[in-house]
Amino acid sequence: MKKLLLALAAGVASCSLATGAMAQSNGVFTNQQGTDGRILVNQSGSSNKAGLSSNEVLYQTGAGNNLIVNQSGNDNVVGKTTAGATGGVNPDGQQNGNNNTLRIDQSGNGNAVKYRQLGNNNGNLGAGQSSGANGIVPPSFQPLDYGAPAGNPTGQWNFVSQAGNGSSVSIDQNSSGNNGIGNGILIFQGGTDVKEASVTQSTAGASNYAYLDQRADGASIATVNQTNTGQDLQFNLADIRQGGTATTNATQNGYLLDLFVNQAGGTNVINSTQSASSNSVMAIFQDGNNEVTARQTNASEARLFATQTGNNNNLTSDQTGVGSIATVIQTGDGNIGFNNQVGLQTASITQSSNSNTFYNDQFGAGLNTFTLLQTGGGSHSAISNQNGSLLVANVEQYGSNNQYIGTQAGLNNVISVQQASTLNVANLVQGGSGNTATIRQNR
């Protein structure tokens, strides 16, 4: 049996909808208009829907509205018609206006959420409550490590929690205001099966916050797209935590970009791109068999901090702009790193254990610095190409059977190579005038 509930409210402060505790395949749709409205939906059982189709929607229009949905059971849906799919541009759930919030809790397997918010300051706690824009590394997973997912269900911050296996979330927030008030979302996903979370945030001169927690075992996929335009005092902040086998795809455009990703266990992949006029930061921590592709296209001052622990890791860093810095630490055997920098750049690389490889390319007018430390039993290799003037390459390799090939083209450049133990090889080429090369082997 299928039961359908319909509610229409205009200028109503509160609208509450609930289905029976043992009901199956229930549906709710409502179109609420006005300010300070409230919709509460409680559904138990399986295959329930809050928002059924493009004609049977779960909408709120106005300012200060609040949506709360609680669904227990399997294959339940909020704001869309097909469980498990994250595509499409016209969700059946939407809030249109300013200062709106939503809270969605789903327990069970195969549940799905697709919701959209149009307006300013939707689910946004504010910069003073975050870990801070453009901090080197957020000091804690704020506000997710507060241990209070059950608290404040109708207060600030949009909040989505899915406790079961095979769930998906897609949140789209679009702010047109140019007043520094943007969007915020928190997403918790549990379960040991594949879980997917997708967040798209776009503002005209305001800040975006996205916090995704997928630390439960099992495969997880996180996709974040953030854009802000118009003001250089606003920022995008994405904080992503994943466990098991994890994939993160992140794209940030605008001003003051912050990306923090922590992946623990399994085979992990990160594909990240930042495009900013200045001041973008990526902080990446991985434990397992990992792969990172990090691209930062800035006018100036990009920062990459990446730590990989485990064997056979792969990292590629690509930075353009003046004053950018790449700091990479790889611990384990058989790791490979690639660094490509254009402009006045600095790269600081540490590889520990055995049989690691690093490739460095730096191009620009000059003043680029490459520092490499490879420790452990040996069998390391490194190749560095630098073009410009006043270039510096400092390389230290410990253990046996290490190899370094270094090339510099320009004026007044410096190469310093130190290789410990035996059977090491250093091959250096410098073109131009005023260059210096120093090699120490078997110290």
Residue pairs with C-beta under 8 A, 6 or more apart in sequence:
1 24
1 25
2 25
2 26
2 27
3 19
3 20
3 23
3 25
3 26
3 27
4 26
4 27
4 52
5 17
5 19
5 26
5 27
5 28
5 29
6 29
6 30
6 56
7 15
7 17
7 28
7 29
7 30
7 32
8 30
8 31
8 32
9 15
9 30
9 31
9 32
9 33
9 34
9 37
10 32
10 33
10 34
11 33
11 34
11 35
12 32
12 34
12 37
13 34
13 36
13 37
13 38
14 37
14 38
14 40
15 30
15 32
15 37
15 38
15 39
15 40
16 38
16 39
16 40
17 28
17 30
17 39
17 40
17 41
17 42
18 40
18 41
18 42
18 43
19 26
19 28
19 42
19 43
19 44
19 45
19 48
20 26
20 44
21 44
22 44
22 45
23 43
23 44
23 45
23 48
24 45
24 46
24 47
24 48
25 45
25 46
25 47
25 48
26 43
26 45
26 48
26 49
27 48
27 49
27 50
27 52
27 56
28 41
28 43
28 48
28 49
28 50
28 51
28 52
28 58
29 50
29 51
29 52
29 56
29 57
29 58
29 92
30 39
30 57
30 58
30 59
31 57
31 59
31 61
32 39
32 59
32 60
32 61
32 62
32 65
33 60
33 61
33 62
34 61
34 62
35 62
35 63
35 64
35 65
35 97
36 62
36 63
36 64
36 65
37 60
37 62
37 64
37 65
37 66
38 65
38 66
38 67
38 68
38 154
39 58
39 60
39 65
39 66
39 67
39 68
40 68
40 69
41 50
41 58
41 68
41 69
41 70
41 71
42 70
42 71
43 50
43 69
43 70
43 71
43 72
43 73
43 76
44 71
44 72
44 73
45 72
45 73
46 73
46 74
46 75
46 76
46 108
47 73
47 74
47 75
47 76
48 71
48 73
48 76
48 77
49 76
49 77
49 78
49 81
50 58
50 69
50 71
50 77
50 78
50 79
50 93
51 57
51 58
51 77
51 78
51 79
51 80
51 91
51 92
51 93
52 81
52 92
53 81
53 92
54 90
54 92
56 92
57 92
57 93
57 94
58 67
58 78
58 79
58 92
58 93
58 94
59 93
59 94
59 95
59 96
60 67
60 94
60 95
60 96
60 97
60 100
61 95
61 96
61 97
62 96
62 97
63 97
63 98
63 99
63 100
63 119
64 97
64 98
64 99
64 100
65 95
65 97
65 100
65 101
66 100
66 101
66 102
66 103
66 154
67 93
67 95
67 100
67 101
67 102
67 103
67 104
68 102
68 103
68 104
68 153
68 154
69 78
69 102
69 103
69 104
69 105
70 105
71 78
71 104
71 105
71 106
71 107
71 108
71 111
72 106
72 107
72 108
73 107
73 108
74 108
74 109
74 110
74 111
74 164
75 83
75 108
75 109
75 110
75 111
76 83
76 106
76 108
76 111
76 112
77 83
77 111
77 112
77 113
78 93
78 104
78 106
78 112
78 113
78 114
78 115
79 91
79 92
79 93
79 94
79 113
79 114
79 115
79 116
80 88
80 91
80 92
80 93
80 112
80 113
80 114
80 170
81 92
82 112
83 110
83 111
83 112
83 168
84 110
84 112
84 166
84 168
85 112
85 168
86 112
86 114
86 168
86 169
86 170
86 196
86 198
88 114
91 114
91 115
91 116
91 170
91 172
92 114
93 114
93 115
93 116
94 115
94 116
94 117
94 118
95 102
95 115
95 116
95 117
95 118
95 119
95 122
96 117
96 118
96 119
97 118
97 119
98 119
98 120
98 121
98 122
98 177
98 181
99 119
99 120
99 121
99 122
100 117
100 119
100 122
100 123
101 122
101 123
101 154
101 155
101 156
101 157
101 158
102 115
102 117
102 123
102 158
102 159
102 160
103 153
103 154
103 158
103 159
103 160
104 113
104 115
104 159
104 160
104 161
105 161
106 113
106 161
106 162
106 163
106 164
106 167
107 163
107 164
108 163
108 164
109 164
109 165
109 166
109 167
109 191
109 193
110 164
110 165
110 166
110 167
111 162
111 164
111 167
111 168
112 167
112 168
112 169
113 160
113 162
113 168
113 169
113 170
113 171
114 169
114 170
115 170
115 171
115 172
116 171
116 172
116 173
116 174
117 123
117 158
117 171
117 172
117 173
117 174
117 183
118 174
118 176
119 175
119 176
119 177
120 175
120 176
120 177
120 179
120 181
120 182
120 206
121 175
121 177
121 181
121 182
121 183
122 158
122 173
122 175
122 183
122 184
123 156
123 157
123 158
123 159
123 173
123 183
123 184
123 185
124 156
124 157
124 181
124 182
124 183
124 184
124 207
124 209
125 143
125 156
125 157
125 184
125 209
126 156
127 133
127 207
127 235
129 142
129 143
130 142
130 143
130 209
130 237
131 138
131 139
131 140
131 142
131 237
131 239
132 138
133 207
133 235
133 237
133 256
133 258
134 235
134 256
134 257
134 258
134 279
134 281
135 258
135 281
136 281
136 283
136 303
136 305
137 260
137 283
137 305
138 239
138 258
138 260
138 283
141 211
141 213
141 239
141 241
142 239
143 157
143 186
143 211
144 186
144 188
144 211
144 213
144 239
144 241
149 159
149 161
149 188
153 159
156 184
157 184
157 185
157 186
158 171
158 184
158 185
158 186
159 185
159 186
159 187
159 188
160 169
160 171
160 185
160 186
160 187
160 188
161 187
161 188
161 189
162 169
162 188
162 189
162 190
162 191
162 195
163 190
163 191
164 190
164 191
165 191
165 192
165 193
165 194
165 195
165 218
166 191
166 193
166 194
166 195
167 189
167 191
167 195
167 196
168 195
168 196
168 197
168 198
169 187
169 189
169 196
169 197
169 198
170 197
170 198
170 199
171 185
171 187
171 198
171 199
171 200
172 200
173 183
173 185
173 199
173 200
173 201
173 202
173 208
174 201
174 202
174 203
175 181
175 182
175 183
175 201
175 202
175 203
175 204
175 206
176 203
176 204
177 203
177 204
177 205
177 206
178 204
178 205
178 206
178 230
178 231
179 205
179 206
180 205
180 206
180 207
180 231
180 233
180 234
181 206
181 207
182 201
182 203
182 206
182 207
182 208
182 209
182 228
182 234
183 201
183 203
183 206
183 208
183 209
184 208
184 209
184 210
185 199
185 201
185 209
185 210
185 211
186 211
186 213
187 197
187 199
187 210
187 211
187 212
187 213
188 213
189 195
189 197
189 212
189 213
189 214
189 216
189 220
190 216
191 216
191 218
192 216
192 217
192 218
192 244
193 218
193 219
194 218
194 219
194 220
194 221
195 214
195 216
195 218
195 219
195 220
195 221
196 220
196 221
196 222
196 223
197 212
197 214
197 220
197 221
197 222
197 223
198 222
198 223
198 224
199 210
199 212
199 223
199 224
199 225
199 226
199 238
200 224
200 225
200 226
201 208
201 210
201 224
201 225
201 226
201 227
201 236
202 208
202 226
202 227
202 228
203 227
203 228
203 229
203 234
204 228
204 229
204 230
205 228
205 229
205 230
205 231
205 234
206 228
206 231
206 234
207 228
207 234
207 235
207 236
207 237
208 226
208 227
208 228
208 235
208 236
208 237
209 237
210 224
210 226
210 237
210 238
210 239
211 239
211 240
212 222
212 224
212 238
212 239
212 240
212 241
212 242
213 241
214 220
214 222
214 240
214 241
214 242
214 243
214 246
215 241
215 242
215 243
215 264
216 243
216 244
217 243
217 244
217 265
218 243
218 244
218 245
219 244
219 245
219 246
219 247
219 266
220 242
220 243
220 244
220 245
220 246
220 247
221 246
221 247
221 248
221 249
222 240
222 242
222 246
222 247
222 248
222 249
222 250
223 248
223 249
223 250
224 238
224 240
224 248
224 249
224 250
224 251
224 252
225 250
225 251
225 252
226 236
226 238
226 251
226 252
226 253
226 254
226 257
227 236
227 252
227 253
227 254
228 234
228 235
228 236
228 253
228 254
228 255
229 253
229 254
231 255
232 255
232 256
232 277
232 278
233 255
233 256
234 254
234 255
234 256
235 254
235 255
235 256
235 257
235 258
236 252
236 253
236 254
236 256
236 257
236 258
237 258
238 250
238 252
238 258
238 259
238 260
239 260
240 248
240 250
240 259
240 260
240 261
240 262
241 261
241 262
242 248
242 261
242 262
242 263
242 264
242 268
243 263
243 264
243 265
243 266
244 265
244 266
245 265
245 266
245 267
245 268
246 263
246 266
246 268
246 269
247 268
247 269
247 270
247 271
248 261
248 263
248 269
248 270
248 271
248 272
249 271
249 272
250 259
250 261
250 270
250 271
250 272
250 273
251 272
251 273
251 274
252 259
252 273
252 274
252 275
252 276
252 280
253 274
253 275
253 276
254 276
255 276
255 277
255 278
255 279
256 276
256 279
256 280
257 274
257 276
257 279
257 280
257 281
258 280
258 281
259 272
259 274
259 281
259 282
259 283
259 284
260 283
260 284
261 270
261 272
261 282
261 283
261 284
261 285
261 286
262 285
262 286
263 270
263 285
263 286
263 287
263 288
263 290
264 286
264 287
264 288
265 287
265 288
266 288
266 289
267 288
267 289
267 290
268 286
268 287
268 288
268 289
268 290
268 291
269 290
269 291
269 292
270 284
270 286
270 290
270 291
270 292
270 293
270 294
271 293
272 282
272 284
272 292
272 293
272 294
272 295
273 295
273 296
273 297
274 280
274 282
274 295
274 296
274 297
274 298
274 302
275 296
275 297
275 298
276 296
276 297
276 298
276 299
276 302
277 298
277 299
277 300
278 298
278 299
278 300
278 301
278 321
279 298
279 300
279 301
280 296
280 298
280 301
280 302
280 303
281 302
281 303
281 304
281 305
282 294
282 296
282 303
282 304
282 305
282 306
283 305
283 306
284 292
284 294
284 304
284 305
284 306
284 307
285 306
285 307
286 292
286 306
286 307
286 308
286 309
286 310
286 313
287 309
287 310
288 309
288 310
289 310
289 311
289 312
289 313
290 308
290 310
290 313
290 314
290 315
291 313
291 314
291 315
292 306
292 308
292 314
292 315
292 316
292 317
293 316
293 318
294 304
294 306
294 315
294 316
294 317
294 318
295 318
295 319
296 302
296 304
296 318
296 319
296 320
296 321
296 324
297 320
297 321
298 319
298 320
298 321
298 324
299 321
299 322
300 321
300 322
300 323
300 324
301 321
301 322
301 323
301 324
302 319
302 320
302 321
302 324
302 325
303 324
303 325
303 327
304 317
304 319
304 324
304 325
304 326
304 327
304 328
305 327
306 315
306 317
306 326
306 327
306 328
306 329
307 328
307 329
307 330
307 331
308 315
308 328
308 329
308 330
308 331
308 332
308 335
309 331
309 332
310 331
310 332
311 332
311 333
311 334
311 335
312 332
312 333
312 334
312 335
313 330
313 332
313 335
313 336
314 335
314 336
314 337
315 328
315 330
315 335
315 336
315 337
315 338
316 337
316 338
316 340
317 326
317 328
317 337
317 338
317 339
317 340
317 341
317 347
318 340
318 341
319 326
319 340
319 341
319 342
319 343
319 345
320 341
320 342
320 343
321 342
321 343
322 343
322 344
323 343
323 344
323 345
324 341
324 343
324 344
324 345
324 346
325 345
325 346
325 347
325 348
326 339
326 341
326 345
326 346
326 347
326 348
326 349
327 347
327 348
328 337
328 339
328 347
328 348
328 349
328 350
329 350
329 352
330 337
330 349
330 350
330 351
330 352
330 356
331 351
331 352
331 353
332 352
332 353
333 353
333 354
333 355
333 356
334 354
334 355
334 356
335 351
335 353
335 356
335 357
336 356
336 357
336 358
337 349
337 351
337 356
337 357
337 358
337 359
338 358
338 359
339 347
339 349
339 358
339 359
339 360
339 361
339 362
339 370
340 361
340 362
341 347
341 361
341 362
341 363
341 364
341 368
342 362
342 363
342 364
343 364
344 364
344 365
344 366
344 367
344 368
345 362
345 364
345 368
345 369
346 368
346 369
346 371
347 360
347 362
347 369
347 370
347 371
348 371
349 358
349 360
349 370
349 371
349 372
349 373
350 372
350 373
350 374
350 375
351 358
351 372
351 373
351 374
351 375
351 380
352 374
352 375
352 376
353 375
353 376
353 377
354 376
354 377
354 378
354 379
354 380
354 399
355 379
355 380
356 374
356 376
356 380
356 381
357 380
357 381
357 382
358 372
358 374
358 381
358 382
358 383
359 382
359 383
359 384
360 370
360 372
360 382
360 383
360 384
360 385
360 386
361 384
361 385
361 386
362 368
362 370
362 384
362 385
362 386
362 387
362 388
362 391
363 386
363 387
363 388
364 387
364 388
365 388
365 389
366 388
366 389
366 390
366 391
366 410
366 411
367 388
367 389
367 390
367 391
368 386
368 388
368 391
368 392
369 391
369 392
369 393
369 394
370 384
370 386
370 392
370 393
370 394
370 395
371 393
371 394
371 395
372 382
372 384
372 393
372 394
372 395
372 396
372 397
373 396
374 380
374 382
374 396
374 397
374 398
374 399
374 402
375 398
375 399
376 398
376 399
377 399
377 400
378 397
378 398
378 399
378 400
378 401
378 402
378 421
379 399
379 400
379 401
379 402
380 397
380 399
380 402
380 403
381 402
381 403
381 404
382 395
382 397
382 403
382 404
382 405
383 404
383 405
383 406
384 393
384 395
384 404
384 405
384 406
384 407
385 407
386 393
386 406
386 407
386 408
386 409
386 410
386 413
387 408
387 409
387 410
388 409
388 410
389 410
389 411
389 412
389 413
389 432
390 410
390 411
390 412
390 413
391 408
391 410
391 413
391 414
392 413
392 414
393 406
393 408
393 413
393 414
393 415
393 416
394 416
395 404
395 406
395 415
395 416
395 417
395 418
396 417
396 418
396 419
397 404
397 417
397 418
397 419
397 420
397 424
398 420
398 421
399 420
399 421
400 421
400 422
400 423
400 424
401 423
401 424
402 419
402 424
402 425
403 424
403 425
403 426
403 427
404 417
404 419
404 425
404 426
404 427
405 427
405 428
406 415
406 417
406 426
406 427
406 428
406 429
407 428
407 429
407 430
407 431
408 415
408 429
408 430
408 431
408 432
408 435
409 430
409 431
409 432
410 431
410 432
411 432
411 433
411 434
411 435
412 433
412 434
412 435
413 430
413 432
413 434
413 435
413 436
414 435
414 436
414 437
414 438
415 428
415 430
415 435
415 436
415 437
415 438
416 437
416 438
417 426
417 428
417 437
417 438
417 439
417 440
418 439
418 440
418 441
418 443
419 426
419 439
419 440
419 441
419 442
420 442
420 443
421 442
422 442
424 441
424 442
426 439
426 441
428 437
428 439
430 437
